[in-house]
Amino acid sequence: MRFIPHLKKYSFVVDKPGVRFDKYVVEKCPKLSRTHVQRLIAEGHITVNSQATKPGLKLDVGDRVDITIPPPQPLSSEAIPLNIIYEDDDLLVIDKPAGLPVHPAPGHPDHTLVNAILAYLPHLADAGDSLRPGIVHRLDKDASGVMVVAKNSAAQLNLINQFKARSVTKAYLVLVKGHLAPEDGIIEAPIGRDPYNRKRMAVVAEGEGKEARTNYHVVEYIGDYTLLEVRPETGRTHQIRVHLSAIGYPVVGDPVYGVKSPHLSRQFLHACRLGFKLPSTGEYKEFTSDLPPDLARALEKIA
């Protein structure tokens, strides 16, 4: 596959026969979802031998596929309330509610944390990264808890470098099925795209994924469950959920890697503590978030 920088165009020649057009594009461009690919095909942005066609076309060896990614649409501001824990000239620390995505995705440009940030800090609309203004890390849509957002490019770079250096303290409260022992431990296993389902992540063989390391401490055994404080050293996609599932203790309420619960409508995963150095002074500070009501009620019901 050939990538043409700046133009956001991709080209490749098909090397195996009989595969569906949309499926093959997803295999070659794993960062594009199948839904996104089908939309691009329907809009004529992905062609076969310079011709627009249907997603279900069976490709032949030697067919040429061209992909043009259209420029992103400008993001809108949206007056979504922010629960601000701390604020200074460089950053916001917020308590993100469950159900709020951090940033827009294709087909879902609105009602995200980014839209809320643009309403609160309109000057970030002119920032260099127009799709993720101020964002230095993320939480899953259905996870809740502490996040930090940069208010200027210097602070954003400073915070990103702290995350890269793994000097940021990240702690989560997580409920898993079963009694996890020993009470303190480390899960160390590489994580990569699940070879059987590209929408999922999985523990994979050495050399096939990225290193991932997760520390845990048992807070309490509750009935048939264990409440954990989990501190990931790395920041891989779905790391906590994948690692705990891989050792046989799935996250409660997680529909992808975990186990369902009649007491929860989302995964029991809450970012309870975040610590880092303030970009302006270098002072280390930690910020905390109490367990939200839905998770607290779930603990009461299983006790």
C-alpha positions in Angstrom: 0.0 0.0 0.0 1.2 3.5 -0.9 0.5 6.5 1.3 0.6 10.0 -0.2 1.3 12.4 2.6 -0.8 15.6 3.1 -3.3 14.6 0.3 -4.8 11.9 2.5 -4.9 9.4 -0.4 -4.1 5.7 -0.3 -3.6 3.3 -3.2 -3.0 -0.4 -3.3 -3.2 -3.3 -5.8 -5.3 -6.3 -4.8 -3.1 -9.4 -4.1 -5.8 -12.1 -3.4 -9.0 -12.9 -5.4 -12.6 -13.2 -4.4 -12.7 -11.0 -1.3 -15.4 -8.4 -0.7 -14.4 -4.9 -1.6 -15.3 -3.3 1.7 -13.8 -6.1 3.7 -10.5 -5.9 1.9 -10.2 -2.1 2.4 -10.7 -2.6 6.2 -8.0 -5.3 6.2 -5.6 -2.9 4.5 -6.6 0.2 6.5 -7.5 -1.1 10.0 -8.0 2.4 11.4 -11.1 2.7 9.2 -14.2 0.9 10.5 -16.3 -1.1 8.1 -19.2 1.3 8.5 -16.9 4.2 7.6 -15.5 2.4 4.6 -19.0 1.6 3.3 -19.9 5.3 3.7 -16.8 6.4 1.8 -17.5 3.8 -1.0 -21.1 5.1 -1.3 -19.9 8.7 -1.6 -17.4 7.7 -4.3 -14.2 8.3 -2.2 -13.1 4.7 -2.7 -12.9 3.3 -6.2 -11.8 0.1 -8.0 -9.9 0.7 -11.2 -11.0 4.3 -11.1 -14.7 3.3 -11.1 -17.3 3.8 -8.3 -18.8 0.5 -7.3 -20.7 -1.3 -4.5 -19.2 -2.5 -1.2 -20.0 -6.2 -2.0 -18.0 -6.3 -5.2 -15.7 -9.4 -5.4 -12.2 -8.2 -6.2 -9.7 -9.8 -8.6 -5.9 -10.0 -8.3 -4.4 -6.9 -9.9 -7.4 -4.6 -9.3 -6.3 -1.1 -8.2 -8.1 0.5 -5.2 -7.8 4.2 -4.6 -9.0 5.8 -1.3 -9.4 9.5 -0.8 -10.2 10.6 2.8 -12.2 13.9 2.6 -11.1 16.7 5.0 -12.9 16.6 8.4 -15.8 18.9 8.9 -15.3 21.7 11.4 -16.4 20.7 14.9 -19.2 22.6 16.6 -19.3 23.8 20.1 -22.1 22.4 22.3 -23.2 23.7 25.7 -22.7 20.4 27.6 -22.1 21.0 31.3 -18.6 20.3 32.6 -18.0 19.1 36.1 -14.7 21.0 36.7 -12.6 19.8 39.6 -9.7 22.2 39.1 -8.7 24.9 36.7 -5.7 27.2 36.1 -4.3 29.1 33.1 -3.0 25.9 31.5 -5.5 23.2 32.1 -8.9 21.9 33.3 -9.4 18.8 35.4 -12.8 17.5 34.9 -15.0 14.6 36.1 -16.3 13.0 32.9 -19.7 11.3 33.2 -20.4 7.8 31.7 -22.0 7.9 28.3 -20.0 10.9 27.0 -17.5 10.1 24.3 -14.2 12.0 24.5 -14.0 13.0 20.8 -16.1 12.8 17.7 -16.0 9.8 15.3 -17.1 9.4 11.7 -20.8 9.8 11.6 -21.0 11.0 15.2 -19.7 14.6 15.2 -21.7 15.9 18.2 -22.3 15.5 21.9 -18.8 14.7 22.9 -16.4 16.1 25.4 -14.6 17.9 22.6 -17.8 19.7 21.7 -18.2 20.7 25.3 -14.6 21.9 25.6 -15.0 24.1 22.5 -18.1 25.8 24.1 -16.1 26.4 27.3 -12.8 27.4 25.6 -13.7 28.8 22.1 -10.1 29.7 21.4 -9.2 26.0 21.1 -11.2 25.9 17.8 -8.1 27.5 16.2 -5.6 25.0 17.9 -3.3 22.9 15.7 -5.2 19.7 16.3 -8.7 20.7 15.3 -10.2 17.3 15.9 -8.9 16.8 19.5 -8.4 20.3 20.9 -6.9 20.1 24.3 -7.1 16.3 24.5 -4.0 14.6 25.9 -5.6 11.2 27.0 -9.0 9.6 26.9 -11.5 7.4 28.7 -13.9 5.0 27.1 -17.3 6.4 26.4 -18.9 4.3 29.2 -16.1 4.9 31.7 -16.4 7.8 34.1 -13.9 9.8 36.2 -11.0 12.2 36.2 -9.5 13.6 33.0 -7.2 16.5 32.3 -7.6 18.9 29.3 -5.0 21.4 28.2 -5.9 25.0 27.5 -3.0 25.9 25.3 -0.5 24.1 23.0 2.5 24.4 25.4 0.5 22.8 28.3 -0.8 20.1 25.9 2.7 19.2 24.8 3.9 19.1 28.4 1.1 16.8 29.5 1.5 14.5 26.5 5.1 14.1 27.3 4.3 13.2 30.9 1.9 10.5 29.7 4.6 9.2 27.3 7.2 9.1 30.1 4.7 7.1 32.2 5.1 9.6 35.0 1.4 10.2 35.4 -0.5 8.4 38.1 -3.7 6.8 36.8 -5.9 4.8 39.2 -9.3 3.2 38.5 -11.9 1.5 40.6 -13.0 -1.7 38.8 -15.4 -4.4 39.8 -14.7 -7.9 38.5 -16.5 -11.2 38.7 -14.9 -13.8 41.0 -12.4 -13.5 43.9 -9.1 -12.3 42.4 -6.0 -13.6 44.2 -3.3 -12.7 45.2 -4.5 -9.4 46.6 -1.7 -7.5 44.8 -0.4 -8.3 41.4 0.8 -7.3 38.0 -0.6 -8.3 34.7 2.0 -8.1 31.9 0.9 -9.2 28.4 1.1 -7.6 25.0 -2.2 -6.2 23.5 -3.1 -6.0 19.9 -6.0 -6.1 17.5 -8.0 -9.3 17.9 -7.2 -11.4 14.8 -10.7 -12.8 14.8 -12.6 -9.6 15.4 -11.0 -6.3 14.5 -13.4 -4.3 16.6 -11.9 -5.9 19.7 -8.5 -5.9 21.3 -6.9 -9.0 22.8 -3.8 -10.4 24.5 -1.6 -11.5 21.6 1.7 -13.3 21.1 5.0 -11.6 21.9 6.0 -9.4 19.0 2.4 -9.1 17.6 1.2 -6.4 19.9 2.3 -3.5 22.1 3.7 -4.1 25.6 1.1 -3.6 28.3 1.5 -3.7 32.1 -1.3 -3.3 34.6 -1.0 -3.2 38.5 -3.9 -4.1 40.7 -4.8 -4.1 44.4 -7.8 -5.7 46.0 -9.9 -3.1 47.8 -12.7 -5.5 48.9 -14.3 -8.8 48.3 -18.0 -8.4 47.9 -20.1 -11.5 47.5 -18.9 -13.2 44.3 -17.1 -10.1 43.1 -13.9 -8.2 43.8 -13.5 -4.5 43.9 -10.1 -3.5 42.6 -7.9 -0.4 42.4 -6.1 -0.8 39.1 -3.1 1.3 38.0 -2.1 0.8 34.3 1.5 1.7 33.6 0.9 1.7 29.9 -2.1 3.2 28.0 -3.2 0.6 25.5 -6.8 0.6 24.1 -9.1 -1.2 26.5 -6.1 -2.3 28.5 -7.7 -2.8 31.9 -10.7 -4.7 30.4 -8.6 -6.9 28.2 -6.0 -7.8 30.8 -8.6 -8.6 33.5 -10.6 -10.7 31.1 -7.5 -12.5 29.9 -6.7 -13.7 33.5 -10.3 -14.9 34.1 -11.7 -12.0 36.0 -13.9 -10.0 33.6 -15.2 -6.5 34.3 -18.8 -6.4 35.5 -21.2 -4.7 33.1 -18.7 -4.7 30.2 -20.6 -5.9 27.1 -17.4 -6.6 25.0 -14.9 -8.4 27.3 -16.8 -8.8 30.6 -20.0 -10.1 32.1 -23.5 -8.7 32.1 -25.1 -7.5 35.3 -28.8 -6.8 36.1 -27.5 -3.9 38.4 -25.5 -2.0 35.7 -26.2 -0.5 32.3 -22.5 0.1 31.7 -19.0 -1.2 32.7 -17.9 -0.8 36.3 -14.8 1.2 35.5 -14.2 4.6 37.1 -11.1 6.8 36.9 -10.8 7.7 40.6 -7.4 9.4 40.8 -5.1 11.2 38.4 -1.7 12.7 39.3 0.7 14.8 37.3 3.0 17.8 37.4 1.4 21.2 36.7 3.0 22.5 33.5 3.4 26.0 34.9 5.2 25.2 38.2 6.3 21.6 38.0 4.4 20.9 41.2 3.0 17.4 41.5 -0.8 17.3 42.3 -3.3 14.5 42.5 -7.0 14.9 41.7 -9.8 12.5 42.8 -13.3 11.6 41.9 -15.9 9.8 44.1 -17.6 6.7 42.8 -20.7 7.9 40.9 -24.2 7.0 42.1 -24.9 4.2 39.6 -21.8 2.3 40.5 -22.3 2.9 44.3 -25.8 1.5 44.0 -24.5 -1.6 42.1 -22.2 -2.3 45.0 -25.0 -2.0 47.5 -27.2 -4.4 45.5 -24.5 -7.2 45.2 -23.4 -7.0 48.9 
